[in-house]
Amino acid sequence: MSTQRVFVARLSGCFVFDPAGDRLGKVRDVVVIFRKDDPPRVIGLVVEIPGRRHVFVSIGRVTSIATGQVITTGLINVRRFQQRGGEVRVMAELLGRKVYLNDGSGTAVIEDVAIERNRLGEWDVGQLFLRRPRTSASPFAKGPTTFASWSDVREQQNPGEAQSAEQLVATYSDLKPADLANTLLDLPEDRLIEVAEELPDDRLADALEEMPEEEQVHILEALGDERAADILDAMEPDDAADLLGQLPEERSEELLDLMEPEEAEDVRALLKYGPDTAGGLMTSEPIVLSADATVAEALALIRRHELHPALAAAVFVTLPPYETPTGRLLGTVHFQRMLRYPPHERLGAIIDDTLDPMPAAASAAEVARLLASYNLVSVPVVDQAHRLVGAVSIDDVLDYLLPDDWRSHDGEPPAASAHPTTATIPRRR
């Protein structure tokens, strides 16, 4: 009888189905428990269901595991997964650990873990995919890889020696910012900070922007001052201002002083406005062009992949200077309108000047009404001299209007489906 073997890193992200073929969610991790003389035993999966809620699916309710999909009996407990004592998450806690090979050949780092189904139908940890230390001085070289069984290795962490999180970070490379944020918040406390320290500045900044503010503050304060300032530099100015607004004024000033001067200037400008005003909600980096710029130039700017979709929906035409606060705002040219004109057409000839901009002191409720009334995804914000100081996008308003805990997994689960396979079961196991 051949052994069924699946590597966890490849399993992560695979869809979970019920017997009827309806998709229930995605695999995010595998939960195991350690045993004294045997390999760790798989007890279940962490599955992300609609609403980005992570739930536990007992391995007894899994009928089939393959690299492409997981089939379950269909019964899922929709309570949020909470890790219990003695449980270990493979993706979050095993990958990246340093181990010693029992044959005396040195150390290696766990890059992947294979789980295998035995003759009794139970799943255990089988082979480990390991990477040994590199032998070349080249920064691009990687160490050789090898396979080993669980019994071939042991852990022996020296005091103060941190486990590598590089492999775990690599497994998160394809996650969208919101999914990365949820995944990070599900990690154990120590592992969360360790992984945050390994993430590139822009990836961590994107994830922080998707977290509740108290979690943002907690992670930022766990990083060194220089790294915290680098993260703030990489964040959108409005998100950085919101985060700094949660800190004591003295601490906020310390971090602003460590930021890049241009980035700090934008954030300081936003901190002048109340959090429930157009000025407090806006970003200070909309797309600004002159009236002589062409449709082709505008389209080239909004094609930039790093630009937020809501901000790419329109460009704002002003008198010089063209950085906020700009010269007088002349009007807006929406993306859809640009598509109706030839590339050489001047923006000044197709301006929409029928929509009044929002004063920076306008309330969030006024901004929401304007966006809803005219089916807009962004609106320009001006000061008393009618200079463009920023733009509020629909996602900024939603962030403000939704309950504070809307990002939390502890919010109400999605409405239960009429399909019997989504019934809630009373106990986790």
QUICOR-V890253 format. One record per residue. RES is the residue in three letters. PHI is phi in whole degrees, -180 to 180 (none if undefined). PSI is psi in degrees with one decimal (* if undefined). OMEGA is omega in radians with two decimals (NA if undefined). Layout:
res=RES phi=PHI psi=PSI omega=OMEGA
res=RES phi=PHI psi=PSI omega=OMEGA
//
This chain:
res=MET phi=none psi=122.6 omega=-3.12
res=SER phi=-75 psi=149.3 omega=-3.13
res=THR phi=-85 psi=131.6 omega=3.06
res=GLN phi=-85 psi=123.3 omega=-3.05
res=ARG phi=-131 psi=134.4 omega=3.13
res=VAL phi=-136 psi=131.9 omega=3.09
res=PHE phi=-87 psi=132.6 omega=-2.98
res=VAL phi=-65 psi=-40.2 omega=-3.12
res=ALA phi=-61 psi=-31.8 omega=3.09
res=ARG phi=-80 psi=-27.2 omega=3.13
res=LEU phi=-73 psi=-32.6 omega=-3.10
res=SER phi=-61 psi=129.3 omega=-3.12
res=GLY phi=95 psi=-10.0 omega=3.11
res=CYS phi=-70 psi=149.7 omega=-3.11
res=PHE phi=-78 psi=148.5 omega=3.09
res=VAL phi=-110 psi=129.3 omega=-3.09
res=PHE phi=-121 psi=156.7 omega=2.98
res=ASP phi=-92 psi=175.1 omega=-3.08
res=PRO phi=-60 psi=-25.3 omega=-3.13
res=ALA phi=-82 psi=-4.3 omega=-3.14
res=GLY phi=92 psi=4.5 omega=3.09
res=ASP phi=-79 psi=136.2 omega=-3.10
res=ARG phi=-80 psi=128.4 omega=-3.11
res=LEU phi=-101 psi=-30.2 omega=-3.10
res=GLY phi=171 psi=-159.6 omega=-3.14
res=LYS phi=-128 psi=145.8 omega=3.05
res=VAL phi=-73 psi=130.6 omega=3.09
res=ARG phi=-115 psi=-22.9 omega=3.13
res=ASP phi=-166 psi=168.4 omega=3.07
res=VAL phi=-121 psi=132.5 omega=-3.10
res=VAL phi=-103 psi=129.5 omega=3.13
res=VAL phi=-128 psi=164.1 omega=2.98
res=ILE phi=-125 psi=140.6 omega=3.14
res=PHE phi=-79 psi=148.5 omega=3.07
res=ARG phi=-128 psi=155.3 omega=-2.98
res=LYS phi=-63 psi=-53.8 omega=-3.01
res=ASP phi=-116 psi=4.1 omega=-3.10
res=ASP phi=-125 psi=162.8 omega=3.08
res=PRO phi=-61 psi=156.2 omega=3.10
res=PRO phi=-56 psi=144.0 omega=-3.14
res=ARG phi=-99 psi=133.1 omega=3.08
res=VAL phi=-77 psi=127.8 omega=3.13
res=ILE phi=-111 psi=-14.1 omega=3.13
res=GLY phi=172 psi=-178.6 omega=-3.14
res=LEU phi=-120 psi=147.8 omega=2.93
res=VAL phi=-94 psi=119.8 omega=-3.05
res=VAL phi=-119 psi=134.1 omega=3.07
res=GLU phi=-93 psi=118.9 omega=3.14
res=ILE phi=-104 psi=169.4 omega=3.14
res=PRO phi=-50 psi=141.0 omega=-3.03
res=GLY phi=94 psi=5.3 omega=3.14
res=ARG phi=58 psi=29.2 omega=3.07
res=ARG phi=-87 psi=132.5 omega=3.09
res=HIS phi=-96 psi=124.0 omega=-3.11
res=VAL phi=-125 psi=164.1 omega=3.14
res=PHE phi=-99 psi=131.6 omega=3.05
res=VAL phi=-118 psi=112.0 omega=-3.14
res=SER phi=-60 psi=143.1 omega=-3.13
res=ILE phi=-63 psi=-23.6 omega=3.09
res=GLY phi=-68 psi=-18.0 omega=3.12
res=ARG phi=-99 psi=8.4 omega=3.09
res=VAL phi=-103 psi=121.9 omega=-3.12
res=THR phi=-96 psi=-21.5 omega=-3.11
res=SER phi=-157 psi=136.1 omega=3.05
res=ILE phi=-127 psi=126.6 omega=3.04
res=ALA phi=-139 psi=170.0 omega=-3.11
res=THR phi=-68 psi=-19.5 omega=-3.11
res=GLY phi=-99 psi=-22.6 omega=-3.07
res=GLN phi=-164 psi=162.7 omega=3.07
res=VAL phi=-127 psi=132.0 omega=3.11
res=ILE phi=-109 psi=132.5 omega=3.14
res=THR phi=-120 psi=172.9 omega=3.05
res=THR phi=-72 psi=-13.8 omega=3.10
res=GLY phi=101 psi=-16.7 omega=-3.13
res=LEU phi=-85 psi=119.4 omega=-3.09
res=ILE phi=-130 psi=131.3 omega=3.02
res=ASN phi=-85 psi=118.0 omega=-3.03
res=VAL phi=-88 psi=8.5 omega=3.02
res=ARG phi=-69 psi=146.4 omega=-3.12
res=ARG phi=-61 psi=137.7 omega=3.11
res=PHE phi=-66 psi=130.0 omega=3.04
res=GLN phi=-129 psi=120.9 omega=-3.08
res=GLN phi=-68 psi=134.3 omega=-3.12
res=ARG phi=-104 psi=163.1 omega=3.13
res=GLY phi=-58 psi=135.3 omega=-3.14
res=GLY phi=89 psi=-12.4 omega=3.11
res=GLU phi=-88 psi=143.2 omega=-3.13
res=VAL phi=-131 psi=132.1 omega=3.11
res=ARG phi=-93 psi=126.2 omega=-3.04
res=VAL phi=-65 psi=-52.7 omega=-3.10
res=MET phi=-65 psi=-44.2 omega=-3.02
res=ALA phi=-79 psi=-29.7 omega=-2.97
res=GLU phi=-124 psi=-28.0 omega=-3.12
res=LEU phi=-89 psi=-43.4 omega=-3.13
res=LEU phi=-63 psi=134.4 omega=-3.12
res=GLY phi=94 psi=-7.6 omega=3.12
res=ARG phi=-74 psi=143.3 omega=3.06
res=LYS phi=-90 psi=135.6 omega=3.12
res=VAL phi=-130 psi=160.5 omega=3.08
res=TYR phi=-108 psi=135.0 omega=3.11
res=LEU phi=-82 psi=133.3 omega=-3.06
res=ASN phi=-67 psi=-16.6 omega=3.14
res=ASP phi=-82 psi=2.3 omega=3.09
res=GLY phi=82 psi=9.5 omega=-3.08
res=SER phi=-84 psi=2.3 omega=3.05
res=GLY phi=119 psi=-154.3 omega=-3.06
res=THR phi=-111 psi=167.6 omega=3.06
res=ALA phi=-158 psi=165.8 omega=3.11
res=VAL phi=-114 psi=135.4 omega=3.12
res=ILE phi=-73 psi=116.9 omega=3.11
res=GLU phi=-101 psi=-23.7 omega=3.08
res=ASP phi=-160 psi=159.2 omega=-3.12
res=VAL phi=-131 psi=128.8 omega=3.08
res=ALA phi=-95 psi=134.1 omega=3.00
res=ILE phi=-106 psi=140.6 omega=-3.04
res=GLU phi=-128 psi=144.1 omega=3.14
res=ARG phi=-96 psi=125.4 omega=-3.13
res=ASN phi=-89 psi=-176.6 omega=-3.06
res=ARG phi=-68 psi=-18.6 omega=3.11
res=LEU phi=-87 psi=-0.4 omega=-3.14
res=GLY phi=87 psi=5.3 omega=3.14
res=GLU phi=-92 psi=153.6 omega=-3.13
res=TRP phi=-107 psi=129.5 omega=3.11
res=ASP phi=-126 psi=162.1 omega=2.99
res=VAL phi=-71 psi=126.5 omega=3.13
res=GLY phi=-105 psi=-110.0 omega=-3.12
res=GLN phi=-77 psi=151.7 omega=3.00
res=LEU phi=-111 psi=136.2 omega=3.03
res=PHE phi=-97 psi=115.9 omega=-2.99
res=LEU phi=-116 psi=150.7 omega=3.00
res=ARG phi=-122 psi=124.5 omega=3.14
res=ARG phi=-82 psi=163.9 omega=3.10
res=PRO phi=-58 psi=145.8 omega=-3.13
res=ARG phi=-69 psi=149.5 omega=-3.12
res=THR phi=-105 psi=-8.7 omega=3.14
res=SER phi=-103 psi=150.0 omega=3.11
res=ALA phi=-79 psi=-10.2 omega=-3.12
res=SER phi=-65 psi=133.6 omega=3.13
res=PRO phi=-67 psi=-14.7 omega=-3.12
res=PHE phi=-94 psi=-9.3 omega=-3.10
res=ALA phi=-79 psi=147.1 omega=3.06
res=LYS phi=-119 psi=153.5 omega=3.13
res=GLY phi=-72 psi=161.4 omega=3.12
res=PRO phi=-68 psi=155.8 omega=3.14
res=THR phi=-108 psi=159.0 omega=3.12
res=THR phi=-157 psi=164.2 omega=3.06
res=PHE phi=-108 psi=149.2 omega=3.08
res=ALA phi=-152 psi=154.2 omega=3.04
res=SER phi=-86 psi=164.8 omega=-3.13
res=TRP phi=-58 psi=-36.3 omega=-3.11
res=SER phi=-74 psi=-11.6 omega=-3.12
res=ASP phi=-86 psi=-6.4 omega=-3.07
res=VAL phi=-130 psi=165.0 omega=3.05
res=ARG phi=-148 psi=156.0 omega=3.06
res=GLU phi=-97 psi=139.8 omega=3.08
res=GLN phi=-152 psi=75.9 omega=-3.07
res=GLN phi=-80 psi=128.4 omega=3.11
res=ASN phi=-76 psi=151.0 omega=3.13
res=PRO phi=-56 psi=131.3 omega=3.09
res=GLY phi=81 psi=-2.0 omega=-3.12
res=GLU phi=-87 psi=121.9 omega=-3.09
res=ALA phi=-86 psi=141.1 omega=3.06
res=GLN phi=-73 psi=143.4 omega=3.13
res=SER phi=-69 psi=136.2 omega=3.07
res=ALA phi=-110 psi=7.5 omega=-3.05
res=GLU phi=-60 psi=-44.3 omega=-3.10
res=GLN phi=-66 psi=-39.5 omega=3.12
res=LEU phi=-64 psi=-41.8 omega=3.10
res=VAL phi=-60 psi=-39.9 omega=-3.14
res=ALA phi=-62 psi=-35.2 omega=-3.14
res=THR phi=-71 psi=-17.3 omega=3.14
res=TYR phi=-93 psi=3.4 omega=-2.97
res=SER phi=-63 psi=-28.2 omega=-3.09
res=ASP phi=-97 psi=-1.6 omega=-3.12
res=LEU phi=-73 psi=139.7 omega=3.01
res=LYS phi=-70 psi=155.9 omega=-3.07
res=PRO phi=-51 psi=-43.5 omega=-3.12
res=ALA phi=-65 psi=-39.7 omega=3.12
res=ASP phi=-70 psi=-37.9 omega=3.09
res=LEU phi=-63 psi=-41.3 omega=3.13
res=ALA phi=-60 psi=-46.7 omega=3.14
res=ASN phi=-65 psi=-39.2 omega=3.13
res=THR phi=-64 psi=-43.3 omega=3.12
res=LEU phi=-62 psi=-43.0 omega=-3.09
res=LEU phi=-69 psi=-16.8 omega=3.09
res=ASP phi=-86 psi=-9.2 omega=-3.14
res=LEU phi=-75 psi=153.5 omega=2.98
res=PRO phi=-58 psi=153.2 omega=-3.01
res=GLU phi=-52 psi=-53.0 omega=-3.09
res=ASP phi=-63 psi=-40.3 omega=-3.12
res=ARG phi=-69 psi=-35.6 omega=3.11
res=LEU phi=-58 psi=-49.9 omega=-3.11
res=ILE phi=-67 psi=-38.4 omega=3.13
res=GLU phi=-62 psi=-44.3 omega=3.14
res=VAL phi=-70 psi=-38.8 omega=3.10
res=ALA phi=-59 psi=-37.3 omega=3.13
res=GLU phi=-68 psi=-27.4 omega=-3.12
res=GLU phi=-86 psi=-24.9 omega=-3.08
res=LEU phi=-66 psi=143.0 omega=3.02
res=PRO phi=-60 psi=153.8 omega=-3.08
res=ASP phi=-55 psi=-46.1 omega=-3.07
res=ASP phi=-68 psi=-35.2 omega=3.12
res=ARG phi=-69 psi=-42.5 omega=3.12
res=LEU phi=-67 psi=-38.9 omega=3.10
res=ALA phi=-61 psi=-44.6 omega=3.12
res=ASP phi=-61 psi=-40.7 omega=-3.13
res=ALA phi=-68 psi=-42.2 omega=-3.14
res=LEU phi=-61 psi=-36.2 omega=3.14
res=GLU phi=-63 psi=-19.7 omega=-3.13
res=GLU phi=-99 psi=3.5 omega=-3.09
res=MET phi=-102 psi=157.9 omega=2.98
res=PRO phi=-59 psi=150.9 omega=-3.02
res=GLU phi=-62 psi=-35.2 omega=-3.13
res=GLU phi=-66 psi=-32.7 omega=3.08
res=GLU phi=-72 psi=-37.5 omega=3.07
res=GLN phi=-58 psi=-48.1 omega=-3.11
res=VAL phi=-62 psi=-43.2 omega=-3.11
res=HIS phi=-60 psi=-46.9 omega=-3.11
res=ILE phi=-70 psi=-42.8 omega=-3.12
res=LEU phi=-61 psi=-40.9 omega=-3.10
res=GLU phi=-73 psi=-19.5 omega=3.10
res=ALA phi=-81 psi=-13.8 omega=3.12
res=LEU phi=-92 psi=159.3 omega=3.07
res=GLY phi=-66 psi=159.2 omega=-3.09
res=ASP phi=-58 psi=-44.3 omega=-3.11
res=GLU phi=-64 psi=-44.0 omega=3.13
res=ARG phi=-67 psi=-39.9 omega=3.12
res=ALA phi=-60 psi=-41.4 omega=3.12
res=ALA phi=-66 psi=-38.0 omega=3.11
res=ASP phi=-64 psi=-39.0 omega=3.12
res=ILE phi=-65 psi=-42.8 omega=3.12
res=LEU phi=-63 psi=-37.6 omega=3.08
res=ASP phi=-60 psi=-36.3 omega=-3.07
res=ALA phi=-81 psi=-16.4 omega=-3.14
res=MET phi=-78 psi=157.8 omega=2.98
res=GLU phi=-62 psi=140.7 omega=-3.07
res=PRO phi=-53 psi=-39.4 omega=-3.12
res=ASP phi=-69 psi=-36.7 omega=3.10
res=ASP phi=-70 psi=-39.1 omega=3.09
res=ALA phi=-64 psi=-39.6 omega=3.12
res=ALA phi=-65 psi=-40.7 omega=3.10
res=ASP phi=-62 psi=-41.6 omega=-3.13
res=LEU phi=-66 psi=-48.6 omega=-3.13
res=LEU phi=-64 psi=-28.1 omega=3.11
res=GLY phi=-67 psi=-16.1 omega=3.10
res=GLN phi=-87 psi=-10.0 omega=-3.10
res=LEU phi=-95 psi=157.4 omega=3.00
res=PRO phi=-57 psi=147.6 omega=-3.04
res=GLU phi=-57 psi=-39.3 omega=-3.12
res=GLU phi=-65 psi=-42.3 omega=3.13
res=ARG phi=-68 psi=-39.6 omega=3.11
res=SER phi=-60 psi=-43.0 omega=3.13
res=GLU phi=-65 psi=-37.4 omega=3.12
res=GLU phi=-59 psi=-44.5 omega=-3.12
res=LEU phi=-72 psi=-37.3 omega=3.10
res=LEU phi=-61 psi=-38.1 omega=3.13
res=ASP phi=-66 psi=-25.8 omega=-3.13
res=LEU phi=-88 psi=-14.3 omega=-3.13
res=MET phi=-75 psi=164.2 omega=3.02
res=GLU phi=-61 psi=135.9 omega=-3.05
res=PRO phi=-52 psi=-44.0 omega=-3.11
res=GLU phi=-66 psi=-41.5 omega=3.13
res=GLU phi=-67 psi=-41.9 omega=-3.14
res=ALA phi=-64 psi=-36.9 omega=3.14
res=GLU phi=-62 psi=-42.9 omega=3.12
res=ASP phi=-63 psi=-42.4 omega=-3.12
res=VAL phi=-68 psi=-42.6 omega=3.10
res=ARG phi=-59 psi=-39.0 omega=3.14
res=ALA phi=-63 psi=-39.3 omega=-3.13
res=LEU phi=-72 psi=-32.2 omega=-3.13
res=LEU phi=-68 psi=-13.1 omega=3.12
res=LYS phi=-73 psi=-21.1 omega=-3.06
res=TYR phi=-97 psi=152.5 omega=3.08
res=GLY phi=-67 psi=147.9 omega=-3.09
res=PRO phi=-65 psi=-20.2 omega=-3.11
res=ASP phi=-104 psi=26.1 omega=3.11
res=THR phi=-117 psi=167.2 omega=3.08
res=ALA phi=-59 psi=-39.0 omega=3.11
res=GLY phi=-65 psi=-34.9 omega=3.14
res=GLY phi=-76 psi=-23.8 omega=-3.13
res=LEU phi=-91 psi=-21.6 omega=-2.95
res=MET phi=-76 psi=161.1 omega=2.88
res=THR phi=-99 psi=144.6 omega=-3.10
res=SER phi=-93 psi=12.0 omega=-3.08
res=GLU phi=-126 psi=54.8 omega=3.03
res=PRO phi=-76 psi=174.2 omega=3.09
res=ILE phi=-84 psi=121.2 omega=-3.10
res=VAL phi=-122 psi=131.7 omega=3.12
res=LEU phi=-138 psi=165.4 omega=3.09
res=SER phi=-86 psi=166.3 omega=3.13
res=ALA phi=-67 psi=-23.0 omega=-3.14
res=ASP phi=-84 psi=-10.2 omega=3.11
res=ALA phi=-66 psi=152.5 omega=-3.09
res=THR phi=-99 psi=166.6 omega=3.06
res=VAL phi=-59 psi=-39.3 omega=3.14
res=ALA phi=-61 psi=-41.9 omega=3.13
res=GLU phi=-66 psi=-41.2 omega=3.14
res=ALA phi=-65 psi=-43.6 omega=-3.14
res=LEU phi=-65 psi=-34.8 omega=3.11
res=ALA phi=-63 psi=-37.4 omega=-3.13
res=LEU phi=-70 psi=-42.8 omega=-3.07
res=ILE phi=-77 psi=-6.6 omega=3.08
res=ARG phi=-78 psi=-12.6 omega=-3.08
res=ARG phi=-57 psi=128.5 omega=-3.02
res=HIS phi=-67 psi=-26.5 omega=-3.09
res=GLU phi=-82 psi=-6.7 omega=-3.09
res=LEU phi=-78 psi=134.4 omega=3.12
res=HIS phi=-64 psi=135.5 omega=-3.09
res=PRO phi=-54 psi=-38.5 omega=-3.12
res=ALA phi=-66 psi=-36.6 omega=3.13
res=LEU phi=-76 psi=-22.2 omega=3.13
res=ALA phi=-81 psi=-3.8 omega=-3.08
res=ALA phi=-77 psi=-14.3 omega=-3.10
res=ALA phi=-158 psi=155.1 omega=2.98
res=VAL phi=-120 psi=152.8 omega=-3.10
res=PHE phi=-112 psi=132.6 omega=-3.08
res=VAL phi=-104 psi=125.4 omega=-3.09
res=THR phi=-136 psi=170.6 omega=2.90
res=LEU phi=-80 psi=159.6 omega=3.13
res=PRO phi=-65 psi=152.6 omega=0.03
res=PRO phi=-76 psi=166.4 omega=-3.04
res=TYR phi=-108 psi=17.7 omega=2.98
res=GLU phi=-117 psi=142.2 omega=-3.08
res=THR phi=-66 psi=139.8 omega=-0.15
res=PRO phi=-71 psi=128.9 omega=-3.05
res=THR phi=-84 psi=-172.9 omega=2.90
res=GLY phi=-73 psi=-172.7 omega=-3.07
res=ARG phi=-58 psi=136.4 omega=3.09
res=LEU phi=-73 psi=127.3 omega=3.13
res=LEU phi=-95 psi=-31.7 omega=3.13
res=GLY phi=159 psi=-170.6 omega=-3.05
res=THR phi=-123 psi=144.3 omega=3.00
res=VAL phi=-123 psi=116.1 omega=-3.10
res=HIS phi=-83 psi=151.0 omega=-3.09
res=PHE phi=-55 psi=-45.5 omega=-3.10
res=GLN phi=-63 psi=-36.5 omega=3.12
res=ARG phi=-67 psi=-37.3 omega=3.13
res=MET phi=-61 psi=-36.6 omega=-3.10
res=LEU phi=-67 psi=-14.9 omega=-3.10
res=ARG phi=-90 psi=-3.3 omega=-3.06
res=TYR phi=-123 psi=156.3 omega=-3.14
res=PRO phi=-67 psi=157.3 omega=-3.07
res=PRO phi=-59 psi=-28.5 omega=-3.08
res=HIS phi=-85 psi=-3.4 omega=-3.11
res=GLU phi=-65 psi=136.4 omega=3.10
res=ARG phi=-76 psi=140.5 omega=-3.13
res=LEU phi=-63 psi=-33.0 omega=-3.13
res=GLY phi=-60 psi=-22.8 omega=-3.10
res=ALA phi=-87 psi=-12.5 omega=-3.07
res=ILE phi=-125 psi=22.4 omega=-3.13
res=ILE phi=-66 psi=140.4 omega=2.95
res=ASP phi=-96 psi=104.3 omega=-3.12
res=ASP phi=-109 psi=17.9 omega=-3.10
res=THR phi=-87 psi=-15.3 omega=-3.08
res=LEU phi=-102 psi=121.1 omega=3.13
res=ASP phi=-73 psi=137.3 omega=3.08
res=PRO phi=-73 psi=168.3 omega=3.12
res=MET phi=-93 psi=133.8 omega=2.99
res=PRO phi=-65 psi=148.0 omega=-3.10
res=ALA phi=-60 psi=-27.1 omega=-3.11
res=ALA phi=-87 psi=-2.2 omega=-3.14
res=ALA phi=-62 psi=149.1 omega=-3.11
res=SER phi=-76 psi=160.0 omega=3.09
res=ALA phi=-61 psi=-35.7 omega=3.13
res=ALA phi=-64 psi=-39.3 omega=3.10
res=GLU phi=-64 psi=-40.9 omega=3.12
res=VAL phi=-63 psi=-44.4 omega=-3.13
res=ALA phi=-61 psi=-42.2 omega=3.14
res=ARG phi=-63 psi=-41.1 omega=-3.13
res=LEU phi=-65 psi=-45.8 omega=3.14
res=LEU phi=-61 psi=-42.3 omega=-3.12
res=ALA phi=-70 psi=-39.9 omega=-3.07
res=SER phi=-65 psi=-38.0 omega=-3.06
res=TYR phi=-110 psi=12.5 omega=3.10
res=ASN phi=54 psi=46.5 omega=-3.11
res=LEU phi=-99 psi=156.8 omega=3.02
res=VAL phi=-108 psi=-10.0 omega=3.05
res=SER phi=-157 psi=158.8 omega=-3.13
res=VAL phi=-144 psi=138.9 omega=3.13
res=PRO phi=-74 psi=150.6 omega=3.12
res=VAL phi=-122 psi=132.6 omega=-3.07
res=VAL phi=-126 psi=159.2 omega=3.05
res=ASP phi=-92 psi=-170.6 omega=-3.07
res=GLN phi=-67 psi=-22.9 omega=3.12
res=ALA phi=-91 psi=10.9 omega=3.14
res=HIS phi=64 psi=26.8 omega=3.04
res=ARG phi=-89 psi=139.8 omega=3.11
res=LEU phi=-71 psi=123.5 omega=3.12
res=VAL phi=-113 psi=-10.3 omega=3.13
res=GLY phi=168 psi=-169.2 omega=3.10
res=ALA phi=-146 psi=142.3 omega=3.07
res=VAL phi=-103 psi=128.3 omega=3.11
res=SER phi=-104 psi=163.2 omega=-3.05
res=ILE phi=-60 psi=-34.4 omega=-3.13
res=ASP phi=-69 psi=-31.2 omega=3.08
res=ASP phi=-64 psi=-41.3 omega=-3.13
res=VAL phi=-69 psi=-40.7 omega=3.12
res=LEU phi=-63 psi=-42.0 omega=3.09
res=ASP phi=-56 psi=-38.2 omega=-3.10
res=TYR phi=-77 psi=-40.0 omega=-3.03
res=LEU phi=-80 psi=-30.6 omega=-3.12
res=LEU phi=-70 psi=156.3 omega=3.10
res=PRO phi=-57 psi=152.8 omega=-3.08
res=ASP phi=-57 psi=-30.5 omega=-3.05
res=ASP phi=-100 psi=22.6 omega=-3.04
res=TRP phi=-66 psi=-24.4 omega=3.12
res=ARG phi=-82 psi=-11.4 omega=-3.01
res=SER phi=-75 psi=144.4 omega=3.03
res=HIS phi=-67 psi=-18.7 omega=-3.08
res=ASP phi=-81 psi=-1.0 omega=3.08
res=GLY phi=-66 psi=175.2 omega=-3.12
res=GLU phi=-64 psi=136.5 omega=3.11
res=PRO phi=-69 psi=161.8 omega=3.08
res=PRO phi=-59 psi=155.5 omega=-3.14
res=ALA phi=-57 psi=138.5 omega=-3.09
res=ALA phi=-66 psi=138.1 omega=3.11
res=SER phi=-75 psi=154.4 omega=3.08
res=ALA phi=-74 psi=-13.6 omega=-3.14
res=HIS phi=-67 psi=130.8 omega=-3.06
res=PRO phi=-63 psi=-20.3 omega=-3.08
res=THR phi=-76 psi=-7.6 omega=3.12
res=THR phi=-101 psi=14.2 omega=-3.13
res=ALA phi=-63 psi=144.1 omega=3.10
res=THR phi=-81 psi=132.4 omega=3.09
res=ILE phi=-99 psi=148.8 omega=-2.95
res=PRO phi=-72 psi=-27.7 omega=-3.07
res=ARG phi=-127 psi=151.7 omega=-3.11
res=ARG phi=-66 psi=-37.2 omega=3.12
res=ARG phi=-129 psi=* omega=NA
//
